């Protein structure tokens, strides 16, 4: 690897690490919600956000599997509403503190 490529790769890694740190401390609101008792304090907020994104995106990522399992057409607006409601409810059940 050339010196300039190595320097560029180092800058890219530092930028990614800086972004990750900023995201974890500022953009993921989980820690404040945990302190307030609104979010389960046993969950890693960054992992929770990643899981929520994955859960919501999976319907779009594998539409054939979604249709195979649910029998619903992904072009149906009512089906989109049901899927959204399901993801929201699942997120609430996963993230809310246990009684």
Residue pairs with C-beta under 8 A, 6 or more apart in sequence:
1 9
23 46
24 45
24 46
25 31
28 45
28 46
28 49
29 45
30 39
30 43
30 44
30 45
30 46
30 48
30 49
31 45
33 39
33 45
34 40
34 41
34 43
34 45
37 97
38 96
38 97
39 45
39 48
39 95
39 96
39 97
40 94
40 95
40 96
40 97
40 98
41 97
43 94
43 95
48 94
48 95
51 94
52 87
52 91
55 87
55 90
55 91
56 87
58 66
59 66
59 74
59 83
60 74
63 74
66 72
66 74
66 83
67 73
67 74
70 79
72 79
72 82
73 79
74 80
